[in-house]
């Protein structure tokens, strides 16, 4: 009887605890790497306009894209379950989307790291459904794509 | 073949328009990747198997679009767009489309 209880209630609680401990550490490390890489690319902006605004002529242009599939941990999924009862903003999912978008933009830049700017950048988000049904909630794919341009810097 | 997602190719003049070209692919996930993703779901973070799967299919859709443009005799595709839609549980369609043009 007590082993059955342990399996029924212990396992989900264990998963939530693992999600809380490991998940928050992974998220912290991810944010650290995002901030570091964003700083490295700060002079190569991703613009949503079609014009680069550069004074000189453009030497070459080509398509750059980057994508990432990211999911939340069990603890945040558990928290959002409570939110669904009372309604309101689900803050625990905001960091998921934020990480995914910033990572996708960084991967787009890293696919062509020597470009001077990335114009007409588009972000597209889609949810990924999992074969295990409800397990798929909280998994998103973000694609960032744009045109990488090189300026003609020669005088 | 030059691909851009703006209305022109900077520094080049468009001589001829061929209209819309497209390429699409529908992919299903396989069991091994799904299992690994299920485990990764506990702690959250990036699901690398799915990222690779979607990148492969996007490359496939793009190459089909490029093939269609080459058959028309174009040498660039402008205004490229990507869309994703799920057609069934566990399968998604990836579409790439753009305008095939001839550059000077």
gemmi code that builds the backbone of each chain (N, CA, C; Angstrom):
import gemmi

chains = {
    "A": [
        ("UNK", (0.836, -1.205, 0.000), (0.000, 0.000, 0.000), (0.870, 1.254, 0.000)),
        ("UNK", (1.856, 1.269, 0.891), (2.678, 2.477, 0.993), (3.569, 2.639, -0.247)),
        ("UNK", (4.004, 1.507, -0.856), (4.817, 1.614, -2.086), (3.979, 2.162, -3.218)),
        ("UNK", (2.704, 1.739, -3.266), (1.806, 2.240, -4.309), (1.635, 3.752, -4.187)),
        ("UNK", (1.406, 4.185, -2.938), (1.258, 5.631, -2.666), (2.500, 6.386, -3.105)),
        ("UNK", (3.646, 5.777, -2.805), (4.920, 6.406, -3.150), (5.054, 6.595, -4.657)),
        ("UNK", (4.637, 5.542, -5.404), (4.741, 5.621, -6.859), (3.759, 6.647, -7.405)),
        ("UNK", (2.511, 6.648, -6.850), (1.486, 7.550, -7.378), (1.787, 9.019, -7.104)),
        ("UNK", (2.246, 9.316, -5.877), (2.476, 10.721, -5.526), (3.948, 11.105, -5.493)),
        ("UNK", (4.789, 10.136, -5.160), (6.218, 10.426, -5.034), (6.861, 10.768, -6.362)),
        ("UNK", (6.528, 10.018, -7.397), (7.180, 10.204, -8.699), (6.919, 11.585, -9.304)),
        ("UNK", (5.630, 12.006, -9.377), (5.393, 13.364, -9.922), (6.071, 14.449, -9.092)),
        ("UNK", (6.072, 14.280, -7.745), (6.713, 15.292, -6.893), (8.215, 15.314, -7.146)),
        ("UNK", (8.788, 14.114, -7.320), (10.225, 14.017, -7.612), (10.565, 14.730, -8.915)),
        ("UNK", (9.708, 14.499, -9.941), (9.945, 15.142, -11.243), (9.886, 16.658, -11.125)),
        ("UNK", (8.914, 17.148, -10.328), (8.787, 18.596, -10.149), (10.014, 19.155, -9.444)),
        ("UNK", (10.505, 18.432, -8.440), (11.685, 18.898, -7.698), (12.918, 18.899, -8.604)),
        ("UNK", (13.081, 17.815, -9.390), (14.213, 17.760, -10.335), (14.114, 18.912, -11.322)),
        ("UNK", (12.892, 19.140, -11.820), (12.676, 20.236, -12.772), (13.060, 21.569, -12.174)),
        ("UNK", (12.683, 21.771, -10.899), (12.970, 23.047, -10.234), (14.474, 23.259, -10.074)),
        ("UNK", (15.165, 22.222, -9.598), (16.588, 22.362, -9.276), (17.443, 22.437, -10.548)),
        ("UNK", (17.292, 21.426, -11.411), (18.130, 21.372, -12.621), (17.690, 22.423, -13.629)),
        ("UNK", (16.374, 22.576, -13.777), (15.835, 23.504, -14.779), (16.265, 24.933, -14.538)),
        ("UNK", (16.221, 25.389, -13.269), (16.572, 26.786, -13.016), (18.067, 27.009, -13.227)),
        ("UNK", (18.879, 25.966, -12.946), (20.310, 26.099, -13.196), (20.589, 26.202, -14.695)),
        ("UNK", (19.921, 25.336, -15.477), (20.101, 25.378, -16.934), (19.684, 26.726, -17.494)),
        ("UNK", (18.564, 27.262, -16.953), (18.065, 28.541, -17.455), (19.050, 29.662, -17.148)),
        ("UNK", (19.613, 29.619, -15.937), (20.587, 30.648, -15.561), (21.795, 30.627, -16.484)),
        ("UNK", (22.306, 29.395, -16.750), (23.463, 29.263, -17.637), (23.149, 29.725, -19.052)),
        ("UNK", (21.917, 29.416, -19.490), (21.516, 29.818, -20.835), (21.472, 31.338, -20.957)),
        ("UNK", (20.875, 32.005, -19.937), (20.790, 33.462, -19.969), (22.184, 34.100, -19.962)),
        ("UNK", (23.093, 33.467, -19.197), (24.455, 33.991, -19.128), (25.094, 33.956, -20.522)),
        ("UNK", (24.919, 32.811, -21.211), (25.524, 32.684, -22.541), (24.846, 33.610, -23.542)),
        ("UNK", (23.508, 33.801, -23.407), (22.797, 34.709, -24.321), (23.328, 36.132, -24.178)),
        ("UNK", (23.452, 36.607, -22.938), (23.905, 37.982, -22.686), (25.314, 38.188, -23.236)),
        ("UNK", (26.175, 37.170, -23.021), (27.552, 37.244, -23.494), (27.624, 37.335, -25.018)),
        ("UNK", (26.842, 36.486, -25.704), (26.883, 36.491, -27.160), (26.220, 37.732, -27.738)),
        ("UNK", (25.158, 38.223, -27.079), (24.510, 39.450, -27.564), (25.479, 40.626, -27.498)),
        ("UNK", (26.313, 40.623, -26.457), (27.295, 41.693, -26.320), (28.310, 41.634, -27.462)),
        ("UNK", (28.717, 40.402, -27.848), (29.690, 40.241, -28.918), (29.129, 40.729, -30.265)),
        ("UNK", (27.807, 40.581, -30.464), (27.200, 40.948, -31.745), (26.564, 42.339, -31.702)),
        ("UNK", (26.870, 43.164, -30.671), (26.147, 44.427, -30.492), (26.343, 45.412, -31.636)),
        ("UNK", (27.451, 45.285, -32.395), (27.698, 46.208, -33.505), (27.146, 45.688, -34.832)),
        ("UNK", (26.530, 44.505, -34.820), (25.933, 43.951, -36.043), (24.437, 43.786, -35.785)),
        ("UNK", (23.663, 44.886, -35.898), (22.271, 44.837, -35.466), (21.372, 44.007, -36.386)),
        ("UNK", (20.349, 43.416, -35.794), (19.284, 42.770, -36.561), (18.149, 43.782, -36.658)),
        ("UNK", (17.864, 44.262, -37.873), (16.856, 45.307, -38.066), (15.576, 44.686, -38.618)),
        ("UNK", (14.435, 45.299, -38.254), (13.192, 44.796, -38.825), (12.770, 45.608, -40.044)),
        ("UNK", (13.581, 46.629, -40.382), (13.270, 47.441, -41.557), (13.928, 46.847, -42.808)),
        ("UNK", (13.469, 47.317, -43.963), (14.044, 46.808, -45.208), (15.284, 47.575, -45.649)),
        ("UNK", (15.464, 48.765, -45.056), (16.645, 49.566, -45.388), (17.680, 49.407, -44.280)),
        ("UNK", (18.941, 49.323, -44.668), (19.976, 49.147, -43.657), (20.372, 50.475, -43.030)),
        ("UNK", (20.094, 51.583, -43.739), (20.446, 52.891, -43.205), (21.919, 53.207, -43.311)),
        ("UNK", (22.647, 52.386, -44.057), (24.085, 52.603, -44.197), (24.344, 53.656, -45.258)),
        ("UNK", (25.462, 54.373, -45.098), (25.771, 55.422, -46.069), (26.348, 54.830, -47.353)),
        ("UNK", (27.175, 53.814, -47.209), (27.845, 53.227, -48.371), (26.981, 52.209, -49.102)),
        ("UNK", (27.460, 51.761, -50.281), (26.724, 50.762, -51.037), (26.855, 49.370, -50.419)),
        ("UNK", (25.892, 48.507, -50.742), (25.904, 47.144, -50.218), (26.653, 46.228, -51.183)),
        ("UNK", (27.613, 45.504, -50.672), (28.414, 44.613, -51.520), (27.677, 43.312, -51.825)),
        ("UNK", (27.126, 42.671, -50.803), (26.413, 41.416, -51.053), (25.292, 41.220, -50.043)),
        ("UNK", (24.305, 40.393, -50.416), (23.165, 40.121, -49.546), (22.790, 38.658, -49.685)),
        ("UNK", (22.504, 38.010, -48.581), (22.076, 36.613, -48.643), (21.215, 36.273, -47.437)),
        ("UNK", (20.462, 35.203, -47.569), (19.518, 34.811, -46.524), (20.248, 34.180, -45.342)),
        ("UNK", (19.881, 34.621, -44.126), (20.432, 34.007, -42.915), (19.277, 33.542, -42.050)),
        ("UNK", (19.392, 32.367, -41.461), (18.311, 31.924, -40.589), (18.857, 31.120, -39.417)),
        ("UNK", (18.089, 31.094, -38.334), (18.461, 30.332, -37.152), (17.203, 29.904, -36.432)),
        ("UNK", (17.210, 28.705, -35.870), (16.002, 28.266, -35.175), (16.362, 27.472, -33.935)),
        ("UNK", (15.401, 27.383, -33.021), (15.614, 26.637, -31.778), (14.274, 26.084, -31.292)),
        ("UNK", (14.322, 24.876, -30.737), (13.138, 24.291, -30.086), (13.449, 24.250, -28.600)),
        ("UNK", (12.564, 24.819, -27.799), (12.863, 24.922, -26.378), (11.623, 24.546, -25.557)),
        ("UNK", (11.827, 23.938, -24.383), (10.680, 23.556, -23.564), (10.872, 23.988, -22.115)),
        ("UNK", (9.772, 24.128, -21.365), (9.864, 24.506, -19.952), (10.053, 23.260, -19.098)),
        ("UNK", (10.508, 23.469, -17.862), (10.700, 22.323, -16.967), (9.391, 21.957, -16.269)),
        ("UNK", (9.398, 20.816, -15.567), (8.188, 20.307, -14.931), (7.645, 21.222, -13.846)),
        ("UNK", (8.549, 21.927, -13.161), (8.112, 22.822, -12.090), (7.257, 23.965, -12.646)),
        ("UNK", (7.720, 24.547, -13.744), (6.969, 25.662, -14.336), (5.664, 25.193, -14.958)),
        ("UNK", (5.700, 23.962, -15.478), (4.482, 23.390, -16.038), (3.438, 23.195, -14.933)),
        ("UNK", (3.958, 22.795, -13.763), (3.116, 22.576, -12.591), (2.513, 23.903, -12.130)),
        ("UNK", (3.338, 24.957, -12.090), (2.872, 26.293, -11.693), (1.799, 26.810, -12.641)),
        ("UNK", (2.034, 26.591, -13.941), (1.082, 27.117, -14.928), (-0.249, 26.388, -14.802)),
        ("UNK", (-0.210, 25.134, -14.329), (-1.450, 24.397, -14.092), (-2.319, 25.105, -13.075)),
        ("UNK", (-1.706, 25.682, -12.018), (-2.436, 26.446, -11.013), (-3.011, 27.729, -11.614)),
        ("UNK", (-2.193, 28.390, -12.450), (-2.610, 29.627, -13.099), (-3.878, 29.433, -13.938)),
        ("UNK", (-3.945, 28.254, -14.559), (-5.091, 27.973, -15.432), (-6.397, 28.001, -14.637)),
        ("UNK", (-6.319, 27.719, -13.335), (-7.528, 27.717, -12.499), (-7.985, 29.147, -12.234)),
        ("UNK", (-7.020, 30.030, -11.863), (-7.379, 31.391, -11.456), (-7.312, 32.411, -12.593)),
        ("UNK", (-6.617, 32.079, -13.649), (-6.461, 33.028, -14.744), (-5.372, 34.028, -14.443)),
        ("UNK", (-5.068, 34.871, -15.407), (-4.029, 35.881, -15.216), (-2.797, 35.554, -16.013)),
        ("UNK", (-1.796, 36.394, -15.848), (-0.567, 36.237, -16.614), (0.231, 35.033, -16.120)),
        ("UNK", (0.728, 34.226, -17.062), (1.583, 33.096, -16.700), (3.023, 33.542, -16.859)),
        ("UNK", (3.611, 34.009, -15.733), (4.961, 34.550, -15.817), (6.000, 33.476, -16.092)),
        ("UNK", (5.718, 32.255, -15.640), (6.734, 31.202, -15.781), (6.985, 30.849, -17.244)),
        ("UNK", (6.014, 31.152, -18.114), (6.231, 30.837, -19.526), (6.908, 31.980, -20.277)),
        ("UNK", (6.893, 33.177, -19.678), (7.468, 34.341, -20.366), (8.959, 34.134, -20.632)),
        ("UNK", (9.659, 33.538, -19.653), (11.106, 33.347, -19.831), (11.384, 32.315, -20.918)),
        ("UNK", (10.482, 31.354, -21.083), (10.635, 30.343, -22.145), (10.660, 30.993, -23.519)),
        ("UNK", (9.640, 31.843, -23.778), (9.529, 32.492, -25.078), (10.694, 33.467, -25.289)),
        ("UNK", (11.027, 34.178, -24.208), (12.114, 35.160, -24.283), (13.436, 34.484, -24.637)),
        ("UNK", (13.749, 33.382, -23.964), (14.980, 32.642, -24.262), (14.997, 32.157, -25.693)),
        ("UNK", (13.875, 31.590, -26.134), (13.805, 31.012, -27.475), (14.027, 32.075, -28.545)),
        ("UNK", (13.386, 33.262, -28.389), (13.512, 34.317, -29.404), (14.940, 34.847, -29.476)),
        ("UNK", (15.514, 35.113, -28.295), (16.871, 35.673, -28.288), (17.879, 34.671, -28.830)),
        ("UNK", (17.693, 33.387, -28.488), (18.584, 32.345, -28.989), (18.469, 32.227, -30.514)),
        ("UNK", (17.233, 32.278, -31.037), (17.034, 32.148, -32.486), (17.711, 33.296, -33.236)),
        ("UNK", (17.563, 34.526, -32.708), (18.194, 35.685, -33.356), (19.718, 35.541, -33.332)),
        ("UNK", (20.242, 35.057, -32.193), (21.697, 34.869, -32.094), (22.187, 33.813, -33.076)),
        ("UNK", (21.415, 32.743, -33.241), (21.824, 31.695, -34.193), (21.787, 32.197, -35.623)),
        ("UNK", (20.807, 33.070, -35.916), (20.758, 33.674, -37.248), (22.037, 34.479, -37.486)),
        ("UNK", (22.445, 35.260, -36.482), (23.676, 36.055, -36.621), (24.892, 35.153, -36.737)),
        ("UNK", (24.914, 34.070, -35.950), (26.067, 33.170, -35.972), (26.181, 32.387, -37.271)),
        ("UNK", (25.043, 32.239, -37.995), (25.119, 31.519, -39.269), (25.900, 32.322, -40.311)),
        ("UNK", (25.922, 33.654, -40.165), (26.745, 34.500, -41.042), (27.425, 35.551, -40.167)),
        ("UNK", (28.451, 35.146, -39.419), (29.000, 36.031, -38.388), (29.738, 37.265, -38.910)),
        ("UNK", (30.090, 37.289, -40.227), (30.856, 38.439, -40.712), (29.989, 39.511, -41.380)),
        ("UNK", (28.657, 39.356, -41.350), (27.789, 40.358, -41.968), (27.789, 41.649, -41.151)),
        ("UNK", (27.504, 42.776, -41.812), (27.491, 44.052, -41.099), (26.150, 44.364, -40.465)),
        ("UNK", (25.068, 43.848, -41.076), (23.737, 44.041, -40.496), (22.806, 42.963, -41.036)),
        ("UNK", (21.704, 42.763, -40.330), (20.706, 41.775, -40.768), (19.399, 42.526, -40.933)),
        ("UNK", (18.974, 42.715, -42.185), (17.786, 43.540, -42.392), (16.548, 42.679, -42.635)),
        ("UNK", (15.387, 43.296, -42.448), (14.085, 42.643, -42.613), (13.997, 41.347, -41.803)),
        ("UNK", (14.414, 41.395, -40.564), (14.398, 40.198, -39.712), (12.969, 39.843, -39.308)),
        ("UNK", (12.624, 38.596, -39.493), (11.286, 38.114, -39.103), (11.425, 37.036, -38.050)),
        ("UNK", (10.493, 37.042, -37.097), (10.472, 35.995, -36.077), (9.183, 35.206, -36.231)),
        ("UNK", (9.325, 33.901, -36.261), (8.119, 33.087, -36.382), (8.099, 32.037, -35.277)),
        ("UNK", (6.970, 31.942, -34.590), (6.848, 31.015, -33.466), (5.810, 29.957, -33.782)),
        ("UNK", (6.122, 28.700, -33.492), (5.096, 27.666, -33.636), (5.214, 26.681, -32.482)),
        ("UNK", (4.097, 26.131, -32.073), (4.123, 25.166, -30.972), (4.340, 23.771, -31.528)),
        ("UNK", (5.065, 22.970, -30.779), (5.367, 21.603, -31.186), (4.499, 20.691, -30.336)),
        ("UNK", (3.708, 19.861, -30.978), (2.909, 18.921, -30.183), (3.679, 17.619, -30.047)),
        ("UNK", (3.533, 17.021, -28.890), (4.281, 15.805, -28.589), (3.341, 14.613, -28.683)),
        ("UNK", (3.889, 13.453, -29.060), (3.072, 12.249, -29.170), (2.474, 11.871, -27.822)),
        ("UNK", (3.113, 12.284, -26.726), (2.635, 11.934, -25.389), (1.494, 12.830, -24.914)),
        ("UNK", (0.863, 13.579, -25.815), (-0.314, 14.365, -25.460), (0.038, 15.628, -24.712)),
        ("UNK", (-0.397, 15.734, -23.451), (-0.233, 16.945, -22.669), (1.220, 17.306, -22.411)),
        ("UNK", (2.098, 16.328, -22.486), (3.522, 16.574, -22.261), (4.066, 17.633, -23.220)),
        ("UNK", (3.385, 17.791, -24.341), (3.882, 18.726, -25.353), (3.638, 20.179, -25.021)),
        ("UNK", (2.775, 20.472, -24.046), (2.499, 21.873, -23.748), (3.753, 22.530, -23.199)),
        ("UNK", (4.004, 23.738, -23.670), (5.194, 24.437, -23.213), (6.416, 24.119, -24.035)),
        ("UNK", (6.234, 23.657, -25.274), (7.354, 23.448, -26.181), (7.124, 24.314, -27.406)),
        ("UNK", (8.070, 25.234, -27.682), (7.900, 26.116, -28.832), (9.121, 26.066, -29.742)),
        ("UNK", (8.862, 26.292, -31.023), (9.959, 26.461, -31.961), (9.950, 27.906, -32.416)),
        ("UNK", (11.095, 28.555, -32.407), (11.194, 29.920, -32.924), (12.188, 29.935, -34.072)),
        ("UNK", (11.758, 30.523, -35.181), (12.634, 30.678, -36.332), (12.870, 32.163, -36.546)),
        ("UNK", (14.130, 32.548, -36.708), (14.458, 33.936, -37.038), (15.129, 33.921, -38.397)),
        ("UNK", (14.665, 34.757, -39.322), (15.352, 34.837, -40.602), (15.375, 36.257, -41.121)),
        ("UNK", (16.398, 36.532, -41.899), (16.557, 37.885, -42.412), (17.599, 37.889, -43.510)),
        ("UNK", (17.863, 39.066, -44.053), (18.870, 39.181, -45.104), (20.149, 39.750, -44.508)),
        ("UNK", (21.229, 38.969, -44.594), (22.515, 39.436, -44.075), (23.177, 40.275, -45.154)),
        ("UNK", (23.557, 41.528, -44.823), (24.193, 42.394, -45.817), (25.614, 42.763, -45.410)),
        ("UNK", (26.469, 42.845, -46.424), (27.845, 43.299, -46.226), (27.969, 44.656, -46.917)),
        ("UNK", (28.498, 45.646, -46.201), (28.688, 46.962, -46.827), (30.014, 46.976, -47.581)),
        ("UNK", (30.040, 47.846, -48.549), (31.295, 48.058, -49.268), (32.083, 49.097, -48.484)),
        ("UNK", (33.084, 48.651, -47.759), (33.782, 49.580, -46.872), (34.954, 50.280, -47.542)),
        ("UNK", (35.345, 49.789, -48.739), (36.472, 50.394, -49.442), (36.110, 51.821, -49.865)),
        ("UNK", (37.025, 52.789, -49.726), (36.733, 54.184, -50.068), (36.630, 54.416, -51.587)),
    ],
    "B": [
        ("UNK", (22.800, 30.818, -56.960), (21.431, 31.223, -56.596), (21.482, 32.147, -55.374)),
        ("UNK", (20.956, 33.362, -55.522), (20.947, 34.321, -54.413), (19.554, 34.321, -53.785)),
        ("UNK", (19.490, 34.182, -52.471), (18.209, 34.252, -51.776), (18.204, 35.469, -50.865)),
        ("UNK", (17.125, 36.262, -50.902), (16.981, 37.350, -49.933), (15.533, 37.396, -49.465)),
        ("UNK", (15.281, 38.034, -48.330), (13.872, 38.189, -47.948), (13.400, 39.636, -48.028)),
        ("UNK", (14.103, 40.441, -48.855), (13.623, 41.790, -49.165), (13.198, 41.827, -50.633)),
        ("UNK", (12.630, 42.961, -51.074), (12.038, 43.023, -52.423), (13.058, 43.089, -53.552)),
        ("UNK", (14.333, 43.171, -53.205), (15.325, 43.322, -54.259), (16.630, 42.682, -53.817)),
        ("UNK", (17.602, 42.657, -54.713), (18.950, 42.261, -54.330), (19.783, 43.536, -54.413)),
        ("UNK", (20.281, 44.041, -53.285), (20.993, 45.323, -53.307), (22.153, 45.321, -54.305)),
        ("UNK", (22.235, 46.379, -55.080), (23.334, 46.510, -56.035), (23.117, 45.802, -57.362)),
        ("UNK", (22.013, 45.055, -57.506), (21.758, 44.328, -58.751), (20.389, 44.750, -59.281)),
        ("UNK", (20.235, 44.698, -60.615), (18.971, 45.100, -61.221), (18.193, 43.855, -61.645)),
        ("UNK", (16.874, 43.863, -61.388), (16.053, 42.716, -61.778), (15.614, 42.882, -63.226)),
        ("UNK", (15.891, 41.864, -64.056), (15.592, 41.940, -65.477), (14.241, 41.301, -65.788)),
        ("UNK", (13.953, 40.202, -65.114), (12.728, 39.474, -65.432), (12.135, 38.820, -64.187)),
        ("UNK", (10.803, 38.826, -64.080), (10.102, 38.160, -62.971), (9.472, 36.863, -63.460)),
        ("UNK", (9.592, 35.800, -62.679), (8.947, 34.535, -63.040), (7.785, 34.180, -62.123)),
        ("UNK", (7.527, 34.995, -61.112), (6.420, 34.704, -60.202), (6.807, 33.760, -59.077)),
        ("UNK", (5.774, 33.227, -58.438), (5.955, 32.455, -57.210), (6.610, 31.098, -57.447)),
        ("UNK", (7.584, 30.766, -56.623), (8.129, 29.394, -56.573), (8.023, 28.927, -55.118)),
        ("UNK", (7.826, 27.644, -54.940), (7.668, 27.142, -53.577), (8.237, 25.745, -53.415)),
        ("UNK", (8.528, 25.398, -52.188), (8.986, 24.056, -51.854), (8.455, 23.711, -50.480)),
        ("UNK", (7.985, 22.494, -50.305), (7.485, 22.142, -48.984), (7.838, 20.706, -48.639)),
        ("UNK", (7.801, 20.404, -47.364), (8.065, 19.042, -46.916), (7.265, 18.787, -45.646)),
        ("UNK", (6.808, 17.557, -45.486), (6.077, 17.187, -44.273), (6.895, 16.121, -43.562)),
        ("UNK", (7.232, 16.385, -42.311), (8.087, 15.473, -41.560), (7.381, 14.957, -40.321)),
        ("UNK", (7.623, 13.696, -40.010), (7.156, 13.134, -38.740), (8.365, 12.885, -37.864)),
        ("UNK", (8.147, 12.954, -36.557), (9.254, 12.681, -35.638), (9.401, 11.173, -35.510)),
        ("UNK", (10.601, 10.708, -35.165), (10.679, 9.270, -34.930), (10.829, 8.951, -33.460)),
        ("UNK", (10.567, 7.715, -33.142), (10.394, 7.310, -31.749), (11.593, 7.656, -30.867)),
        ("UNK", (12.804, 7.368, -31.354), (13.997, 7.608, -30.546), (14.127, 9.049, -30.115)),
        ("UNK", (13.906, 9.959, -31.060), (14.010, 11.382, -30.760), (12.916, 11.804, -29.788)),
        ("UNK", (11.737, 11.235, -29.959), (10.610, 11.579, -29.110), (10.882, 11.173, -27.670)),
        ("UNK", (11.497, 10.004, -27.513), (11.795, 9.496, -26.172), (12.811, 10.399, -25.478)),
        ("UNK", (13.872, 10.746, -26.204), (14.905, 11.622, -25.646), (14.320, 12.983, -25.288)),
        ("UNK", (13.419, 13.485, -26.160), (12.792, 14.784, -25.907), (11.896, 14.709, -24.678)),
        ("UNK", (11.231, 13.565, -24.472), (10.364, 13.381, -23.311), (11.156, 13.470, -22.012)),
        ("UNK", (12.362, 12.901, -22.024), (13.224, 12.979, -20.839), (13.704, 14.404, -20.615)),
        ("UNK", (14.058, 15.082, -21.693), (14.565, 16.457, -21.594), (13.478, 17.416, -21.115)),
        ("UNK", (12.216, 17.038, -21.384), (11.077, 17.857, -20.980), (10.999, 18.065, -19.477)),
        ("UNK", (11.565, 17.123, -18.688), (11.503, 17.216, -17.230), (12.259, 18.443, -16.736)),
        ("UNK", (13.462, 18.655, -17.292), (14.276, 19.779, -16.814), (14.163, 21.016, -17.700)),
        ("UNK", (13.511, 20.884, -18.857), (13.356, 22.038, -19.742), (14.628, 22.332, -20.506)),
        ("UNK", (14.605, 23.384, -21.315), (15.773, 23.746, -22.110), (15.597, 23.319, -23.557)),
        ("UNK", (16.708, 23.403, -24.283), (16.616, 23.129, -25.714), (16.458, 21.633, -26.005)),
        ("UNK", (15.565, 21.297, -26.937), (15.412, 19.916, -27.395), (16.168, 19.805, -28.717)),
        ("UNK", (17.436, 19.396, -28.647), (18.322, 19.440, -29.815), (17.835, 18.576, -30.962)),
        ("UNK", (17.259, 17.408, -30.630), (16.753, 16.497, -31.668), (15.726, 17.168, -32.557)),
        ("UNK", (14.813, 17.923, -31.917), (13.770, 18.611, -32.686), (14.335, 19.780, -33.475)),
        ("UNK", (15.291, 20.485, -32.873), (15.904, 21.613, -33.582), (16.536, 21.120, -34.883)),
        ("UNK", (17.305, 20.005, -34.775), (17.947, 19.444, -35.971), (16.929, 18.992, -36.996)),
        ("UNK", (15.894, 18.304, -36.517), (14.849, 17.804, -37.412), (14.229, 18.939, -38.227)),
        ("UNK", (13.900, 20.048, -37.528), (13.251, 21.159, -38.217), (14.211, 21.885, -39.143)),
        ("UNK", (15.499, 21.925, -38.755), (16.471, 22.579, -39.637), (16.676, 21.773, -40.916)),
        ("UNK", (16.743, 20.436, -40.754), (16.857, 19.568, -41.933), (15.676, 19.769, -42.872)),
        ("UNK", (14.456, 19.792, -42.299), (13.304, 19.921, -43.172), (13.227, 21.287, -43.818)),
        ("UNK", (13.703, 22.324, -43.106), (13.694, 23.660, -43.700), (14.697, 23.734, -44.855)),
        ("UNK", (15.841, 23.071, -44.690), (16.836, 23.027, -45.771), (16.270, 22.280, -46.978)),
        ("UNK", (15.529, 21.207, -46.720), (14.895, 20.425, -47.795), (13.872, 21.276, -48.553)),
        ("UNK", (13.010, 21.985, -47.814), (11.993, 22.843, -48.440), (12.661, 23.934, -49.275)),
        ("UNK", (13.735, 24.527, -48.736), (14.447, 25.579, -49.463), (15.062, 25.032, -50.746)),
        ("UNK", (15.654, 23.812, -50.671), (16.307, 23.274, -51.865), (15.274, 22.917, -52.933)),
        ("UNK", (14.069, 22.505, -52.521), (13.008, 22.241, -53.507), (12.563, 23.523, -54.193)),
        ("UNK", (12.491, 24.609, -53.394), (12.122, 25.913, -53.962), (13.191, 26.369, -54.957)),
        ("UNK", (14.462, 26.180, -54.592), (15.576, 26.580, -55.456), (15.563, 25.762, -56.758)),
        ("UNK", (15.278, 24.454, -56.643), (15.198, 23.606, -57.840), (14.133, 24.114, -58.800)),
        ("UNK", (12.971, 24.476, -58.239), (11.893, 24.985, -59.077), (12.298, 26.283, -59.770)),
        ("UNK", (13.012, 27.130, -59.049), (13.465, 28.394, -59.627), (14.479, 28.160, -60.738)),
        ("UNK", (15.376, 27.173, -60.536), (16.385, 26.860, -61.554), (15.734, 26.333, -62.824)),
        ("UNK", (14.687, 25.524, -62.646), (13.976, 24.983, -63.816), (13.373, 26.096, -64.662)),
        ("UNK", (12.987, 27.205, -63.996), (12.417, 28.340, -64.723), (13.502, 29.197, -65.376)),
        ("UNK", (14.747, 28.975, -64.993), (15.843, 29.760, -65.538), (16.173, 30.993, -64.719)),
        ("UNK", (15.721, 31.016, -63.464), (16.008, 32.173, -62.607), (17.379, 32.033, -61.982)),
        ("UNK", (17.963, 33.157, -61.553), (19.228, 33.065, -60.829), (19.165, 33.682, -59.441)),
        ("UNK", (17.953, 34.046, -58.992), (17.781, 34.524, -57.620), (16.329, 34.343, -57.198)),
        ("UNK", (16.108, 34.202, -55.894), (14.747, 34.178, -55.340), (14.676, 35.288, -54.305)),
        ("UNK", (13.723, 36.233, -54.527), (13.604, 37.352, -53.586), (12.344, 37.179, -52.741)),
        ("UNK", (12.268, 37.962, -51.652), (11.102, 37.959, -50.769), (10.758, 36.554, -50.260)),
        ("UNK", (11.765, 35.822, -49.821), (11.550, 34.455, -49.325), (10.840, 34.489, -47.968)),
        ("UNK", (9.843, 33.626, -47.798), (9.113, 33.494, -46.531), (9.080, 32.035, -46.111)),
        ("UNK", (9.087, 31.819, -44.802), (8.948, 30.453, -44.272), (7.683, 30.373, -43.431)),
        ("UNK", (6.936, 29.296, -43.562), (5.815, 29.078, -42.639), (5.818, 27.630, -42.179)),
        ("UNK", (5.261, 27.416, -41.003), (5.152, 26.069, -40.442), (3.705, 25.826, -40.062)),
        ("UNK", (3.180, 24.646, -40.385), (1.833, 24.322, -39.921), (1.797, 22.844, -39.580)),
        ("UNK", (0.994, 22.491, -38.579), (0.919, 21.082, -38.224), (-0.259, 20.450, -38.948)),
        ("UNK", (0.011, 19.374, -39.677), (-1.044, 18.725, -40.455), (-1.680, 17.582, -39.666)),
        ("UNK", (-0.913, 16.955, -38.780), (-1.444, 15.867, -37.960), (-0.690, 15.863, -36.644)),
        ("UNK", (-1.162, 15.112, -35.679), (-0.471, 14.977, -34.398), (0.935, 14.422, -34.652)),
        ("UNK", (1.967, 15.165, -34.287), (3.331, 14.662, -34.434), (3.941, 14.849, -35.806)),
        ("UNK", (3.253, 15.546, -36.715), (3.848, 15.810, -38.029), (3.636, 17.274, -38.372)),
        ("UNK", (4.641, 17.890, -38.983), (4.441, 19.286, -39.356), (4.919, 19.548, -40.781)),
        ("UNK", (4.279, 20.505, -41.414), (4.633, 20.876, -42.766), (5.448, 22.148, -42.729)),
        ("UNK", (6.511, 22.181, -43.512), (7.327, 23.381, -43.602), (7.319, 23.844, -45.046)),
        ("UNK", (6.969, 25.107, -45.238), (6.841, 25.657, -46.587), (7.780, 26.844, -46.740)),
        ("UNK", (8.490, 26.870, -47.867), (9.311, 28.028, -48.204), (8.813, 28.546, -49.550)),
        ("UNK", (8.575, 29.861, -49.660), (8.144, 30.393, -50.946), (8.747, 31.763, -51.193)),
        ("UNK", (8.841, 32.101, -52.470), (9.433, 33.376, -52.818), (9.162, 33.695, -54.279)),
        ("UNK", (9.740, 34.781, -54.761), (9.564, 35.185, -56.152), (10.853, 34.925, -56.922)),
        ("UNK", (10.749, 34.134, -57.992), (11.929, 33.836, -58.807), (12.169, 34.974, -59.790)),
        ("UNK", (13.418, 35.441, -59.858), (13.758, 36.547, -60.762), (15.081, 36.281, -61.477)),
        ("UNK", (15.277, 37.013, -62.561), (16.577, 36.973, -63.237), (17.275, 38.295, -62.949)),
        ("UNK", (18.510, 38.204, -62.496), (19.287, 39.418, -62.232), (20.222, 39.685, -63.398)),
        ("UNK", (20.575, 40.940, -63.526), (21.494, 41.360, -64.572), (22.870, 40.734, -64.362)),
    ],
}
model = gemmi.Model(1)
for chain_id, residues in chains.items():
    chain = gemmi.Chain(chain_id)
    for i, (resn, *xyz) in enumerate(residues, 1):
        res = gemmi.Residue()
        res.name, res.seqid = resn, gemmi.SeqId(i, " ")
        for name, pos in zip(("N", "CA", "C"), xyz):
            atom = gemmi.Atom()
            atom.name, atom.element = name, gemmi.Element(name[0])
            atom.pos, atom.b_iso = gemmi.Position(*pos), 0.0
            res.add_atom(atom)
        chain.add_residue(res)
    model.add_chain(chain)
structure = gemmi.Structure()
structure.add_model(model)
structure.setup_entities()
